[in-house]
Amino acid sequence: MTDGLGLGDAYDATLGWMKGQGGGKVRLGIATLMWISHTERSLKYDELCHAVAVEIGPPSLNTG
């Protein structure tokens, strides 16, 4: 049974819901959706957790 939503509608609804969460949850939600939609195979839960935990950019060292 379907509710009549196409894939694009489901994607838009998901993005709208994520943006409504606010704060860092938006970034995490969009990053997660990007990882899921660009994989060549289904990711395992722990693989997805590792993927969204990575922060892109130069590493910083707090020496103080």
C-alpha positions, 0 to 999 in steps of 0.5 A, spaced: 500 500 500 502 506 498 500 513 500 501 516 492 508 519 494 513 518 488 521 518 490 522 525 489 516 527 494 519 522 499 525 526 498 522 533 499 518 531 505 524 528 508 529 534 507 523 538 509 522 534 516 530 535 517 530 542 516 525 543 521 529 539 526 534 545 527 541 546 529 546 541 528 541 535 526 540 539 519 547 538 517 547 531 520 541 529 517 543 532 510 550 528 510 546 522 512 542 522 506 548 524 502 552 518 504 546 513 503 544 516 496 551 516 493 553 509 495 554 503 491 551 498 495 547 499 502 551 501 508 551 497 514 549 501 520 556 502 523 559 504 516 554 510 516 555 512 523 563 512 521 561 516 515 557 522 518 562 522 524 568 524 519 569 532 519 572 534 512 578 540 513 584 540 516 585 537 523 586 542 528 591 541 534 589 544 541 596 546 544 594 550 549 
